[in-house]
């Protein structure tokens, strides 16, 4: 029979048929390997820890789907589900190379979780581009962990490594299809994918579309048609609502699984605790290192003489306190500056936690100044909140608690450790420890305000720790066991009067803790810059530009000069008037008295001007020499 060219099957149809065939084969393999479904004993050995039934359901769903979106709420163990899915795919489908893409602050947490849950090896991809390329070229690790902000620069290296499975964590980072991160991530090719997001749909339908495009670019069809079918617009074209979302849910059912806490409440433990590591900015690191060196000198003196003067003790306490405060932000040391990503990271964590209506969070920090930064972020997000600290008059404290309990719009209770004692906050279900107290009893008091009799929901505890800092040293040495740090840095001046055995044990704790502070890695500056850029809406400079700017004082002068040149080379102004003699009319002014024309030049930002003047002063000093 003669072949009719008009009856040719399109490539997209053939691709669709191949996907259906692959799906059937995956489902058959999964059914054969786990004949009793979630009750199959074969699931017991997938991870080092036991999985809850809803987690088992998610793992089998991911294996059958091949590429899927797990949209479970925060606190339901999406990390464990993803790692278990990777293990099942390795056993059934031959997966050997897994790429994890996550925010910068979570890279090392993922490595720790891989070690905790699996027997597989993992490598964090970090450093400048040559080092990252070397990491991708290394064939050994089963897992490789990178971050969204460097994917665009590493696409060739990722393609050369050719991952079998890609895990996207906090996938709402690609919800805006126009961003460089979203466009770059969607260029990664892999037969399997597990996408994790507790908030796949935050504000607009386009956000869900962007995330689903990575899972299955054909699932939702043309975007214009999808929006036309589901958006409700007013007379001027503004989106005022959505319709037929149940039909959209049916379309996504083969690739999307989402469970809420109230659906699996009976399976959850009473308390779920996790630690989030965030990098320090170079400015934080500088202050931290200066004070760490002072602590080291005092420790050496104590080791030599077994004695410290009161002045030494005070310097020691101040230096330790400075190290702790700067882990949050330089703002706690100098209110004129704010270098640090903790506030931004915590804002992101709260966004996910508060996505579920009715969820309330208690945020603890020892310092009111840190709460100032967090309160600013809450106001920008229009989150209802209260701030509780030792300066609040006693007669008003009960009102703050009542407001947090009774007002459904009041979602966050910001508190210093003054709120860690005597308050009943069991109507919240999330506790965020911005900074960890030295005294383990204080930490337990904080959590005990929420995790107490009358609590009806599992409590999610998030500890935010500065990577490579004294906070991490405390985690390594003390693991929150009782120690003589208790009360020394969280208490008053009377605790400075240490002597005898008490001083000896305290100094041993100081020495052990500071010795466990990991040394800064060469890529730390770039990693911190990446983290900062992830939370910024400003144009993103490259790591190399960051390094040049910070190391070369002439860079500021060049930037100021470039800004000035740009003013002269800019095209005609918005009014459409031509430039005069090559100078834009927006810069030309006329003197009211003489009628003479003159140039009005914009002054660069203060920090740029300060650096530029510093560079000129350096030049003049050199000429004098």
URWO-V612897 format. One record per pair of residues at least 12 apart in sequence whose ideal C-beta (glycine too) atoms are under 10 Angstrom apart, sorted by the first residue. I is the first residue (numbers start at 1). J is the second residue. Records with the same first field share a line. If there is no record, write none. Layout:
BEGIN
I->J ; J
END
This chain:
BEGIN
12->218
15->218
16->218
19->66 ; 67 ; 216 ; 218
22->66 ; 93 ; 191
23->64 ; 65 ; 66 ; 254
24->64
25->66 ; 93
26->63 ; 64 ; 65 ; 66 ; 89 ; 92 ; 93 ; 192
27->60 ; 63 ; 64 ; 65 ; 66
28->64
29->63 ; 64 ; 88 ; 91 ; 92 ; 93
30->59 ; 60 ; 61 ; 62 ; 63 ; 64 ; 65 ; 88 ; 89 ; 92 ; 93
31->60 ; 64
32->92
33->60 ; 63 ; 88 ; 91 ; 92
34->46 ; 56 ; 59 ; 60 ; 63 ; 88 ; 92
37->53 ; 56 ; 57 ; 60
38->51 ; 52 ; 53 ; 54 ; 55 ; 56 ; 57 ; 58 ; 59 ; 60
39->53 ; 56
40->56 ; 60
42->88 ; 91
43->55 ; 56 ; 59 ; 60 ; 84 ; 88
44->56
45->87 ; 91
46->59 ; 80 ; 83 ; 84 ; 85 ; 86 ; 87 ; 88 ; 90 ; 91 ; 117 ; 118
47->59 ; 80 ; 81 ; 83 ; 84 ; 87 ; 116 ; 117 ; 118 ; 119
48->83 ; 115 ; 116 ; 117 ; 118 ; 119
49->77 ; 80 ; 84 ; 116 ; 117 ; 118
50->80
51->77 ; 80 ; 81 ; 84 ; 117
52->76 ; 77 ; 80 ; 81 ; 264 ; 266 ; 267 ; 268 ; 269
53->264 ; 266 ; 267
54->72 ; 76 ; 77 ; 81 ; 257 ; 259 ; 263 ; 264 ; 267 ; 268
55->70 ; 72 ; 76 ; 77 ; 78 ; 80 ; 81 ; 84 ; 85 ; 259 ; 264 ; 267
56->81 ; 84
57->81 ; 257 ; 259 ; 264
58->70 ; 72 ; 76 ; 77 ; 78 ; 80 ; 81 ; 82 ; 84 ; 85 ; 194 ; 257 ; 258 ; 259
59->80 ; 81 ; 82 ; 83 ; 84 ; 85 ; 86 ; 87 ; 88 ; 89 ; 194
60->84 ; 85 ; 88 ; 257
61->81 ; 85 ; 254 ; 255 ; 256 ; 257
62->81 ; 82 ; 84 ; 85 ; 86 ; 88 ; 89 ; 165 ; 167 ; 192 ; 193 ; 194 ; 195 ; 255 ; 257
63->84 ; 85 ; 86 ; 87 ; 88 ; 89 ; 91 ; 92 ; 93 ; 192 ; 194
64->88 ; 254
65->85 ; 192 ; 193 ; 194 ; 215 ; 216 ; 254 ; 255 ; 256 ; 257
66->89 ; 93 ; 165 ; 191 ; 192 ; 193 ; 194 ; 215 ; 216 ; 255
67->165 ; 166 ; 190 ; 191 ; 192 ; 193 ; 194 ; 195 ; 214 ; 215 ; 216 ; 219 ; 254 ; 255
68->85 ; 192 ; 193 ; 194 ; 195 ; 215 ; 216 ; 252 ; 254 ; 255 ; 256 ; 257
69->168 ; 171 ; 193 ; 194 ; 195 ; 196 ; 197 ; 200 ; 208 ; 211 ; 212 ; 214 ; 215 ; 216 ; 219 ; 252 ; 255 ; 256 ; 257 ; 258
70->82 ; 85 ; 167 ; 171 ; 194 ; 195 ; 196 ; 197 ; 198 ; 200 ; 256 ; 257 ; 258 ; 259
71->171 ; 195 ; 196 ; 197 ; 198 ; 199 ; 200 ; 201 ; 208 ; 211 ; 252 ; 256 ; 257 ; 258 ; 259 ; 260
72->196 ; 197 ; 198 ; 257 ; 258 ; 259 ; 260 ; 261 ; 263 ; 264
73->198 ; 199 ; 258 ; 259 ; 260 ; 261 ; 262 ; 263 ; 264 ; 352 ; 353 ; 355 ; 356 ; 359 ; 460
74->197 ; 198 ; 199 ; 261 ; 272 ; 349 ; 350 ; 351 ; 352 ; 353 ; 354 ; 355 ; 356 ; 359 ; 430 ; 460 ; 462
75->198 ; 261 ; 268 ; 272 ; 274 ; 352 ; 353 ; 356 ; 359 ; 429 ; 430 ; 457 ; 458 ; 459 ; 460 ; 461 ; 462
76->198 ; 258 ; 259 ; 260 ; 261 ; 263 ; 264 ; 267 ; 268 ; 272 ; 458 ; 460
77->264 ; 268 ; 269 ; 272 ; 274
78->167 ; 169 ; 170 ; 194 ; 195 ; 196 ; 197 ; 198
79->100 ; 102 ; 106 ; 109 ; 110 ; 113 ; 114 ; 116 ; 117 ; 167 ; 169 ; 196 ; 274
80->113 ; 116 ; 117 ; 118
81->194 ; 196 ; 257
82->98 ; 100 ; 110 ; 113 ; 117 ; 165 ; 167 ; 168 ; 169 ; 194 ; 195 ; 196
83->98 ; 100 ; 110 ; 113 ; 114 ; 116 ; 117 ; 118 ; 120 ; 143 ; 167 ; 194
84->117 ; 118 ; 194
85->98 ; 165 ; 167 ; 192 ; 194
86->98 ; 100 ; 114 ; 118 ; 120 ; 142 ; 143 ; 164 ; 165 ; 167 ; 192 ; 194
87->117 ; 118 ; 119 ; 120 ; 142
89->164 ; 165 ; 191 ; 192 ; 194
90->118 ; 120 ; 142 ; 164 ; 165
93->164 ; 165 ; 191 ; 192
94->164 ; 191
95->142 ; 163 ; 164 ; 165 ; 190 ; 191 ; 192
96->139 ; 142 ; 162 ; 163 ; 164 ; 165
97->136 ; 139 ; 141 ; 142 ; 143 ; 144 ; 161 ; 162 ; 163 ; 164 ; 165 ; 166 ; 190
98->114 ; 120 ; 122 ; 141 ; 142 ; 143 ; 144 ; 145 ; 163 ; 164 ; 165 ; 166 ; 167 ; 190 ; 192 ; 194
99->125 ; 136 ; 143 ; 144 ; 145 ; 146 ; 151 ; 158 ; 161 ; 162 ; 163 ; 164 ; 165 ; 166 ; 167 ; 168 ; 188 ; 190 ; 193
100->113 ; 114 ; 122 ; 124 ; 125 ; 143 ; 144 ; 145 ; 146 ; 147 ; 163 ; 165 ; 166 ; 167 ; 168 ; 169 ; 194 ; 196
101->125 ; 144 ; 145 ; 146 ; 147 ; 148 ; 150 ; 151 ; 158 ; 163 ; 166 ; 167 ; 168 ; 169 ; 170 ; 171 ; 173 ; 174 ; 181 ; 184 ; 185 ; 188 ; 195
102->145 ; 146 ; 147 ; 148 ; 167 ; 168 ; 169 ; 170 ; 171 ; 173 ; 196
103->147 ; 148 ; 149 ; 169 ; 170 ; 173 ; 276 ; 278 ; 341 ; 345 ; 348 ; 530 ; 531 ; 534 ; 535
104->126 ; 146 ; 147 ; 148 ; 149 ; 150 ; 277 ; 278 ; 279 ; 341 ; 345 ; 467 ; 526 ; 527 ; 528 ; 529 ; 530 ; 531 ; 532 ; 533 ; 534 ; 535
105->147 ; 170 ; 276 ; 277 ; 278 ; 279 ; 341 ; 342 ; 344 ; 345 ; 348 ; 349 ; 464 ; 467 ; 527 ; 528 ; 530 ; 531 ; 534 ; 535
106->145 ; 147 ; 169 ; 170 ; 276 ; 277 ; 278 ; 345
107->122 ; 124 ; 125 ; 126 ; 145 ; 146 ; 147 ; 169 ; 277 ; 279 ; 467 ; 527 ; 530 ; 531
108->124 ; 126 ; 145 ; 275 ; 276 ; 277 ; 278 ; 279 ; 467 ; 468 ; 472 ; 518 ; 527
109->145 ; 169 ; 274 ; 275 ; 276 ; 277 ; 278 ; 465 ; 467
110->122 ; 124 ; 143 ; 145 ; 167 ; 169 ; 277
111->123 ; 124 ; 143 ; 145 ; 277
112->274 ; 275 ; 277
113->274
114->141 ; 142 ; 143 ; 145
118->142 ; 143
119->142
120->141 ; 142 ; 143
121->140 ; 141 ; 142 ; 143 ; 144
122->141 ; 142 ; 143 ; 144 ; 145
123->135 ; 136 ; 138 ; 140 ; 141 ; 142 ; 143 ; 144 ; 145 ; 146
124->141 ; 143 ; 144 ; 145 ; 146 ; 147 ; 521 ; 523 ; 527
125->138 ; 141 ; 144 ; 145 ; 146 ; 147 ; 150 ; 154 ; 157 ; 158 ; 161 ; 523
126->145 ; 146 ; 147 ; 150 ; 279 ; 521 ; 522 ; 523 ; 524 ; 526 ; 527 ; 530
127->150 ; 521 ; 522 ; 523 ; 524 ; 526 ; 527 ; 543
128->150 ; 153 ; 522 ; 523 ; 525 ; 526 ; 543 ; 544 ; 547
129->150 ; 153 ; 154 ; 157 ; 526 ; 542 ; 543 ; 544
131->522 ; 523 ; 526
132->144 ; 146 ; 150 ; 153 ; 154 ; 157 ; 158 ; 523 ; 526
133->153 ; 154 ; 156 ; 157 ; 158 ; 160 ; 161
134->157
135->154 ; 157 ; 161
136->154 ; 156 ; 157 ; 158 ; 159 ; 160 ; 161 ; 162 ; 163
137->157 ; 160 ; 161
138->161
139->161
142->164 ; 165
143->163 ; 165 ; 167
144->158 ; 161 ; 163
145->167 ; 169
146->158
147->169 ; 173 ; 181 ; 527 ; 530 ; 531 ; 534
148->168 ; 169 ; 170 ; 171 ; 173 ; 174 ; 179 ; 180 ; 181 ; 182 ; 184 ; 185 ; 530 ; 533 ; 534
149->173 ; 180 ; 181 ; 184 ; 526 ; 527 ; 529 ; 530 ; 531 ; 532 ; 533 ; 534 ; 540 ; 543
150->181 ; 184 ; 526 ; 527 ; 530 ; 543
151->174 ; 180 ; 181 ; 182 ; 183 ; 184 ; 185 ; 186 ; 187 ; 188
152->180 ; 181 ; 183 ; 184 ; 185 ; 187
153->184 ; 542 ; 543
154->184 ; 188
155->184 ; 185 ; 187 ; 188 ; 189
158->184 ; 187 ; 188 ; 189 ; 190
159->187 ; 188 ; 189
162->188 ; 189 ; 190 ; 191
163->188 ; 189 ; 190 ; 191 ; 192 ; 193
164->190 ; 191 ; 192
165->190 ; 191 ; 192 ; 193 ; 194
166->185 ; 188 ; 189 ; 190 ; 191 ; 192 ; 193 ; 194 ; 195 ; 214
167->190 ; 192 ; 193 ; 194 ; 195 ; 196
168->185 ; 188 ; 193 ; 194 ; 195 ; 196 ; 197 ; 211 ; 214 ; 215
169->194 ; 195 ; 196 ; 197
170->196 ; 197 ; 198 ; 199 ; 348 ; 349 ; 352 ; 534
171->185 ; 194 ; 195 ; 196 ; 197 ; 198 ; 199 ; 200 ; 210 ; 211 ; 212 ; 214 ; 215
172->196 ; 197 ; 198 ; 199 ; 200 ; 201 ; 202 ; 207 ; 208 ; 210 ; 211 ; 348 ; 351 ; 352 ; 355
173->185 ; 197 ; 211 ; 348 ; 534
174->186 ; 195 ; 197 ; 207 ; 210 ; 211 ; 213 ; 214
175->197 ; 199 ; 200 ; 201 ; 202 ; 203 ; 204 ; 206 ; 207 ; 208 ; 209 ; 210 ; 211
176->204 ; 206 ; 207 ; 210
177->206 ; 207 ; 209 ; 210 ; 211 ; 213 ; 214 ; 223
178->206 ; 210
179->210 ; 540
180->540
181->533 ; 534 ; 540
182->210 ; 211 ; 213 ; 214
183->210
185->211 ; 213 ; 214
186->210 ; 213 ; 214 ; 217
187->214
188->214
193->214 ; 215 ; 216 ; 255
194->215
195->211 ; 212 ; 214 ; 215 ; 255 ; 256
197->211 ; 258 ; 352
198->258 ; 349 ; 351 ; 352 ; 353 ; 355 ; 356
199->348 ; 351 ; 352 ; 353 ; 354 ; 355 ; 356
200->212 ; 252 ; 256 ; 258 ; 355
201->242 ; 245 ; 258 ; 355
202->351 ; 352 ; 355
204->227 ; 231 ; 239 ; 242
205->220 ; 223 ; 226 ; 227 ; 230 ; 231 ; 239 ; 242 ; 245 ; 248
206->223 ; 226 ; 227 ; 231 ; 239
208->220 ; 226 ; 248 ; 252 ; 256
209->223 ; 226 ; 227 ; 248
210->223
211->256
212->226 ; 251 ; 252 ; 255 ; 256
215->252 ; 255 ; 256
216->252 ; 254 ; 255 ; 256
219->251 ; 252 ; 254 ; 255 ; 256
220->248 ; 251 ; 252
221->251
226->248 ; 251
227->239 ; 242
229->242 ; 243 ; 244 ; 247 ; 248
230->242 ; 243 ; 244 ; 245 ; 247 ; 248
231->243
232->244
260->356
261->356 ; 359 ; 429 ; 457 ; 458 ; 460
262->356 ; 358 ; 456 ; 457
264->458
265->456 ; 457 ; 458
267->458
268->457 ; 458 ; 459 ; 460
269->458 ; 459
270->451 ; 455 ; 457 ; 458 ; 459
271->431 ; 447 ; 450 ; 451 ; 455 ; 458 ; 459 ; 460 ; 461
272->430 ; 458 ; 459 ; 460 ; 461 ; 462
273->431 ; 433 ; 447 ; 451 ; 459 ; 460 ; 461 ; 462 ; 463
274->460 ; 461 ; 462 ; 463
275->433 ; 436 ; 461 ; 462 ; 463 ; 464 ; 465 ; 471 ; 472 ; 475
276->342 ; 345 ; 346 ; 348 ; 349 ; 432 ; 433 ; 462 ; 463 ; 464 ; 465 ; 467
277->345 ; 463 ; 464 ; 465 ; 466 ; 467 ; 468 ; 469 ; 471 ; 472 ; 475
278->327 ; 328 ; 340 ; 341 ; 342 ; 343 ; 344 ; 345 ; 346 ; 464 ; 465 ; 466 ; 467 ; 469 ; 471 ; 527 ; 528 ; 531
279->340 ; 341 ; 345 ; 466 ; 467 ; 468 ; 469 ; 520 ; 521 ; 523 ; 524 ; 525 ; 526 ; 527 ; 528 ; 529 ; 530 ; 531 ; 532
280->326 ; 327 ; 328 ; 329 ; 330 ; 339 ; 340 ; 341 ; 342 ; 466 ; 467 ; 468 ; 469 ; 471 ; 520 ; 524 ; 525 ; 527 ; 528 ; 531
281->326 ; 329 ; 330 ; 338 ; 339 ; 340 ; 341 ; 466 ; 524 ; 525 ; 527 ; 528 ; 529 ; 531 ; 532
282->339 ; 520 ; 524 ; 525 ; 526 ; 528 ; 529 ; 546 ; 547 ; 550
283->326 ; 329 ; 330 ; 333 ; 334 ; 337 ; 338 ; 339 ; 340 ; 528 ; 550
284->323 ; 325 ; 326 ; 327 ; 328 ; 329 ; 330 ; 332 ; 333 ; 337 ; 339 ; 340 ; 341 ; 342 ; 466 ; 469 ; 528
285->326 ; 339 ; 466 ; 468 ; 469 ; 520 ; 524 ; 525 ; 528
286->326 ; 330 ; 339
287->322 ; 323 ; 325 ; 326 ; 327 ; 330 ; 332 ; 333 ; 334 ; 337 ; 339
288->322 ; 323 ; 324 ; 325 ; 326 ; 327 ; 330 ; 466 ; 468 ; 469 ; 470 ; 517 ; 520
289->323 ; 326 ; 517 ; 520
290->319 ; 322 ; 323 ; 326
291->315 ; 316 ; 318 ; 319 ; 320 ; 321 ; 322 ; 323 ; 324 ; 325 ; 326 ; 333 ; 470
292->319 ; 320 ; 322 ; 323 ; 469 ; 470 ; 473 ; 514 ; 517
293->319
294->315 ; 316 ; 318 ; 319 ; 320 ; 322 ; 323
295->315 ; 316 ; 317 ; 318 ; 319 ; 320 ; 322 ; 323 ; 470 ; 510 ; 511 ; 513 ; 514 ; 517
296->319 ; 510 ; 511 ; 514 ; 515
297->312 ; 315 ; 316 ; 319
298->312 ; 313 ; 315 ; 316 ; 319 ; 320 ; 507 ; 510
299->316 ; 507 ; 508 ; 510 ; 511 ; 514 ; 515
300->511
301->316
302->316 ; 503 ; 504 ; 506 ; 507 ; 508 ; 510 ; 511
303->507 ; 508 ; 511
306->503 ; 504 ; 507
307->499 ; 503
308->498 ; 499 ; 503 ; 507
310->496 ; 497 ; 498
313->488 ; 495 ; 496 ; 497 ; 498 ; 499 ; 503 ; 506 ; 507
314->493 ; 496
316->488 ; 496 ; 498 ; 506 ; 507 ; 510
317->488 ; 489 ; 493 ; 495 ; 496 ; 498
319->470 ; 510
320->438 ; 470 ; 485 ; 488 ; 489 ; 510 ; 513 ; 514
321->333 ; 366 ; 367 ; 489
322->470
323->466 ; 469 ; 470 ; 471 ; 473 ; 514 ; 517
324->366 ; 367 ; 435 ; 436 ; 437 ; 438 ; 466 ; 469 ; 470 ; 471 ; 474 ; 489
325->366 ; 367 ; 369 ; 370 ; 435
326->339 ; 340 ; 466 ; 469 ; 470
327->340 ; 342 ; 370 ; 434 ; 435 ; 436 ; 464 ; 465 ; 466 ; 467 ; 468 ; 469 ; 470 ; 471 ; 472
328->340 ; 342 ; 343 ; 346 ; 365 ; 366 ; 367 ; 369 ; 370 ; 373 ; 374 ; 434 ; 435 ; 464 ; 466 ; 471
329->341 ; 342 ; 343 ; 367 ; 369 ; 370 ; 372 ; 373 ; 434 ; 466
331->343 ; 367 ; 369 ; 370 ; 372 ; 373
332->365 ; 366 ; 367 ; 368 ; 369 ; 370 ; 372 ; 373 ; 435
333->369
335->369 ; 372
338->372 ; 373 ; 376
339->528 ; 532
340->370 ; 373 ; 466 ; 528 ; 531 ; 532
341->464 ; 466 ; 528 ; 529 ; 530 ; 531 ; 532 ; 533 ; 534 ; 535 ; 536
342->365 ; 370 ; 373 ; 374 ; 434 ; 435 ; 464 ; 465 ; 466 ; 531
343->370 ; 371 ; 372 ; 373 ; 374 ; 375 ; 376 ; 377 ; 434 ; 464 ; 535
344->373 ; 377 ; 531 ; 532 ; 534 ; 535 ; 536
345->434 ; 462 ; 464 ; 531 ; 534 ; 535
346->361 ; 363 ; 365 ; 370 ; 373 ; 374 ; 377 ; 432 ; 433 ; 434 ; 462 ; 464
347->373 ; 374 ; 376 ; 377 ; 378 ; 380 ; 381 ; 383 ; 535
348->377 ; 534 ; 535
349->361 ; 363 ; 430 ; 432 ; 460 ; 462 ; 464
350->363 ; 374 ; 377 ; 378 ; 381 ; 383 ; 385 ; 411 ; 412 ; 430 ; 432 ; 462
351->377 ; 381 ; 383
352->430
353->411 ; 412 ; 428 ; 429 ; 430 ; 432 ; 460 ; 462
354->381 ; 383 ; 411 ; 412 ; 430
356->429 ; 430
357->408 ; 411
358->408 ; 411 ; 427 ; 429 ; 457
359->411 ; 428 ; 429 ; 430 ; 457 ; 460
360->384 ; 385 ; 404 ; 405 ; 407 ; 408 ; 410 ; 411 ; 412 ; 413 ; 425 ; 427 ; 428 ; 429 ; 430 ; 450
361->383 ; 385 ; 411 ; 412 ; 413 ; 414 ; 425 ; 428 ; 429 ; 430 ; 431 ; 432 ; 450 ; 460 ; 462
362->388 ; 404 ; 412 ; 413 ; 414 ; 415 ; 419 ; 420 ; 423 ; 425 ; 427 ; 428 ; 429 ; 430 ; 431 ; 432 ; 433 ; 446 ; 447 ; 449 ; 450 ; 459
363->375 ; 378 ; 385 ; 387 ; 412 ; 413 ; 414 ; 415 ; 428 ; 430 ; 431 ; 432 ; 433 ; 434 ; 462 ; 464
364->388 ; 413 ; 414 ; 415 ; 416 ; 417 ; 419 ; 420 ; 431 ; 432 ; 433 ; 434 ; 435 ; 436 ; 437 ; 442 ; 443 ; 445 ; 446 ; 447 ; 449
365->389 ; 414 ; 415 ; 416 ; 417 ; 432 ; 433 ; 434 ; 435 ; 464
366->389 ; 416 ; 417 ; 418 ; 420 ; 433 ; 434 ; 435 ; 436 ; 437 ; 438 ; 442 ; 489 ; 490
367->389 ; 416 ; 417 ; 434 ; 435
368->387 ; 389 ; 390 ; 391 ; 414 ; 416 ; 418
370->414 ; 416 ; 434 ; 435
371->385 ; 387 ; 388 ; 389 ; 414 ; 415 ; 416 ; 434
372->387 ; 414
373->434
374->387 ; 412 ; 414 ; 432 ; 434
375->387 ; 412 ; 414
377->535
378->411 ; 412 ; 414
381->411 ; 412
382->409
383->409 ; 410 ; 411 ; 412
384->403 ; 404 ; 407 ; 408 ; 409 ; 410 ; 411 ; 412
385->400 ; 403 ; 404 ; 409 ; 410 ; 411 ; 412 ; 413 ; 414
386->399 ; 400 ; 401 ; 402 ; 403 ; 404 ; 407 ; 410 ; 411 ; 412 ; 413 ; 414 ; 415 ; 419
387->400 ; 412 ; 413 ; 414 ; 415 ; 416 ; 419
388->400 ; 401 ; 404 ; 413 ; 414 ; 415 ; 416 ; 418 ; 419 ; 420 ; 423 ; 425
389->414 ; 415 ; 416 ; 417 ; 418 ; 419
390->416 ; 417 ; 418 ; 419
391->416 ; 418
392->415 ; 416 ; 418 ; 419
397->418 ; 419 ; 422 ; 423
398->423
400->413 ; 414 ; 415 ; 419 ; 423
401->413 ; 419 ; 423 ; 424 ; 425 ; 427
404->423 ; 425 ; 427 ; 428
405->424 ; 425 ; 426 ; 427 ; 428
406->427
411->428 ; 430
412->428 ; 430 ; 432
413->425 ; 427 ; 428 ; 431 ; 449 ; 450
414->432 ; 434
415->446 ; 449
417->437 ; 439 ; 442 ; 443 ; 445 ; 446 ; 490
419->445 ; 446 ; 449
420->437 ; 441 ; 442 ; 443 ; 444 ; 445 ; 446 ; 447 ; 448 ; 449 ; 490
421->442 ; 445 ; 446 ; 448 ; 449
422->445 ; 449
423->445 ; 448 ; 449 ; 450 ; 452
424->448 ; 449 ; 450 ; 452 ; 453 ; 454 ; 455
425->446 ; 448 ; 449 ; 450 ; 451 ; 452 ; 455
426->448 ; 449 ; 450 ; 451 ; 452 ; 453 ; 454 ; 455 ; 456 ; 457 ; 459
427->450 ; 454 ; 455 ; 456 ; 457
428->449 ; 450 ; 451 ; 455 ; 457 ; 459 ; 460
429->450 ; 451 ; 455 ; 456 ; 457 ; 458 ; 459 ; 460
430->450 ; 457 ; 459 ; 460 ; 461 ; 462
431->443 ; 446 ; 447 ; 448 ; 449 ; 450 ; 451 ; 459 ; 460 ; 461 ; 462 ; 463
432->446 ; 460 ; 461 ; 462 ; 463 ; 464
433->446 ; 447 ; 461 ; 462 ; 463 ; 464 ; 465
434->462 ; 463 ; 464 ; 465
435->463 ; 464 ; 465 ; 466 ; 471
436->463 ; 464 ; 465 ; 471 ; 474 ; 475 ; 480
437->474 ; 480 ; 485 ; 486 ; 487 ; 489 ; 490
438->470 ; 474 ; 478 ; 480 ; 483 ; 484 ; 485 ; 486 ; 487 ; 488 ; 489 ; 490 ; 491 ; 509 ; 513
439->480 ; 482 ; 483 ; 484 ; 485 ; 486 ; 487 ; 488 ; 489 ; 490 ; 491
440->478 ; 479 ; 480 ; 481 ; 482 ; 483 ; 485 ; 486
441->480 ; 482 ; 486 ; 487 ; 490
442->486 ; 487 ; 490 ; 491
443->461 ; 463 ; 480
444->480
446->461
447->459 ; 461
463->475 ; 480
467->518 ; 520 ; 521 ; 524 ; 527 ; 528 ; 531
468->517 ; 518 ; 519 ; 520 ; 521 ; 524 ; 527
469->517 ; 518 ; 520
470->510 ; 513 ; 514 ; 516 ; 517
471->513 ; 517
472->513 ; 516 ; 517 ; 518
473->510 ; 512 ; 513 ; 514 ; 515 ; 516 ; 517 ; 518
474->509 ; 512 ; 513 ; 514 ; 516 ; 517
475->513 ; 516
476->512 ; 513 ; 515 ; 516 ; 517 ; 518
477->509 ; 511 ; 512 ; 513 ; 514 ; 515 ; 516 ; 517
478->509 ; 512 ; 513 ; 516
483->505 ; 506 ; 508 ; 509 ; 512 ; 513
484->498 ; 501 ; 502 ; 503 ; 504 ; 505 ; 506 ; 507 ; 508 ; 509 ; 510
485->505 ; 506 ; 509 ; 510 ; 513
486->506 ; 509
488->502 ; 506 ; 509 ; 510
523->543
525->543 ; 546 ; 547 ; 550 ; 551
526->542 ; 543 ; 544 ; 546 ; 547
527->543
528->543 ; 546
529->541 ; 542 ; 543 ; 545 ; 546 ; 547 ; 550
530->543 ; 546
532->546
533->546
549->611
552->611 ; 615
553->611 ; 612 ; 614 ; 615 ; 616 ; 617 ; 618 ; 619
554->611 ; 612 ; 615 ; 616 ; 618 ; 619
555->608 ; 611 ; 612 ; 615
556->604 ; 607 ; 608 ; 609 ; 610 ; 611 ; 612 ; 613 ; 614 ; 615
557->604 ; 608 ; 609 ; 611 ; 612 ; 613 ; 614 ; 615 ; 616 ; 618 ; 619
558->612 ; 615
559->604 ; 605 ; 608 ; 611 ; 612
560->603 ; 604 ; 605 ; 608 ; 609 ; 611 ; 612 ; 613 ; 615
561->604 ; 612
562->604
563->601 ; 602 ; 603 ; 604 ; 605 ; 608
564->587 ; 601 ; 602 ; 604
567->583 ; 584 ; 586 ; 587 ; 599 ; 600 ; 601 ; 602
568->582 ; 583 ; 584 ; 587 ; 599 ; 601
569->582 ; 583 ; 584
570->583 ; 584 ; 586 ; 587
571->584
572->584 ; 585 ; 586
573->585 ; 586 ; 587
574->586
580->597
583->597 ; 599
586->600 ; 602
587->599 ; 600 ; 601 ; 602
588->600
END
